[in-house]
Structure formats: C-alpha cells, structure tokens
C-alpha cells in the first residue's frame, strides 16, 4: 500500500522515509529540494518535486495512496511557498488535497488536523517533541495498522 510523505525533505520526513522503506513497499516523497529528490529516487522512492503549496500537484501525487503524511516543518521552514502566505493557508491547502485524493489514512506530523476529514478517512496527529527516531517509529506504526 503506497505511502506519501509531503515534506519528505524535512529532517523528520527523511527519518520517516528511512523507517517505512522496505522491499515491495511503495514509498512516495513530495519534496522541494532537487538534491533530496535525487537521493530519494536513488533509494527507490517515487518522487514528486514542487511547491508544497501547490494543492493540485500534491493531490495528484497522493492519488491512490493508502497513507499520506504531512510534515508541519515543510509549511514553516525556509523553503519557497508561492501559493500560500501563512502556515495555516498551507495546512488548508493540504486539507483540500486530502479531499481531492481521498487516501485511506492521513497522518499530520506536528500539527492538529486543519479541518474535518472527509468520511471514511482515518486521521491521526503525531507530535514532534520526540526524537526523530521515535517520531518515525510512531508514524510507521500507524501506517502499519490494518485499514
């Protein structure tokens, strides 16, 4: 079952990708940094590179994913965000991408879900105050739960 990590090029995202990558498992990464894109591709992940505020691009990249992980860090760090002026606007855009792509499970890392999830989508939130290793383990455990 495919998993998408939006903001995979953030420190927590890198750790989550490393934790969930396994033979026979499809890992998708949405990144802004071209060097990260090349690294993830070399490791066998499918990669979409672009602006984390481009709702249509994110929704298309999440199409047919079982789980989608949204990294709060990608909404607040120094990367360019052309289509949203605030972190809240980024989160709202990500919620639109969820509504359009309709994954089975959404994991919001470092934030509460920005709105009501569409019916039939399992929504979870994971705090970021743990070490990156613990954070990645928690996200992987949620993704491994039966859906």
N, C-alpha and C positions, 0 to 999 in steps of 0.2 A: 504494500500500500504506500503510495508516494507521500512524502512529507516535504513541505516547502518551508524554508526559513527565510523570512523577509528581514533583511538586515543581517544576513549571514556574515558579512564582512565586519561586524562589530565584535569586540572581544568575546562576549557571551555567545554570539552566533557561531563564531569559529569553534568554540568548545562544543556547542550543541551538534554541529555538523560532524565533528570528530566522533562524538558519542553515538550518534544514530547511524552513521555509515556502517554498512555491513554488506557482505556479498548477497546479491539478489534483492537488495532493498534500493528503491529509487529515492534518492535524495536530490531535491531541487534547492537551489540557492538564488535568492534575489539580492544582487549586490550593486553598489555604486562604483566601487574601486575596480578598475580594469586588471590590476595585478592580482587581486583576490579572485577575480573571475577565472583567470588563467590557472591559478593554484587549485581552485575547486574543480575545474574541468579536468586537470591532470589527475586528480584523485578519483575521478569517475562520476562526479555530480553533474547534473544538468544545471545550467546557469542561465539566468536572465539578468542582464545588466541594464541599469537605468536609474531613473529618479524615483526614490521611494514615495514620492507624492503623485506619481502618475497612476491614478486609480485603474484605468483601463489596462495598462501594461501589467500591473500587479494581478488584477483579476484574471487576465489571460494566462499568466504564468502559474496561477493557482488552480487552473482548470483541471478537474479530475484528481485532485489531491485528497487524500484521506484527512491528513492533518496539515494545518497551516500555523506556523509560529511567527508571531510579530514581536520584534525586538524593539522595545522603547528607545534604546540607545540610538537606533537609526533615525528616530524622529527628533532627537535633541542634540546630536553631536555636530561636528563641524562640516558635514557633507552638504553639498548644494541641494536645496529643496525648492524647485521652481514653481510648483503648483499649490503650495500651502505656506502661509506666512507664520503659522504657530504650530506647536506640537499638537494642540487639540485639533486643529484642522487636519493634520496628518492622520491622527487616530480616526477621525470621522471618515476620511478617505479610505482608510484601511477597512473600516466597517462596511463601506459601500462595496469594496472589493469582495468581502465575505458574502454579502447579499447577492452579488452577481455570480461568484464562482461556486458557492454552496458546498464547501468542504464538509466532511462529517464532524470534524473536531477543530476547534480554534484554541490556541494557547497564547495568551497575552503575557509576555515576559516584561515585568517591571511596571505594569500598569493594570488598572482595572479595565474591564471591557468598556468601550466607549458608548455602547448603546445596547438595546435589546437585540439578542441574537435571533435570527430567523428560526422558525420552528424546525426541529429536527437536527439542529447543530449543537453539539456538546461544547460548551465554552468553559475554559478554565483560565485562571490567572496564577502566575508564579512570580513571587517576589524576587528581587535581585540582591538582597543583602547577604546571601550565602556566597561561598566561594564559587568561582566559575565551574569547578568540577561538580560541586553539589547541585548547582543550578542546572547544568547539563544533564545530570543523573535524574533530576526531578522531571525535566521536560521529556527525556527519553522514556521514563516510566509511564508518564501519562500517555505518550504516543503508543506505547506497547499494550495499553489496556484494550480489551476487546471493544469493538464498536458496534 
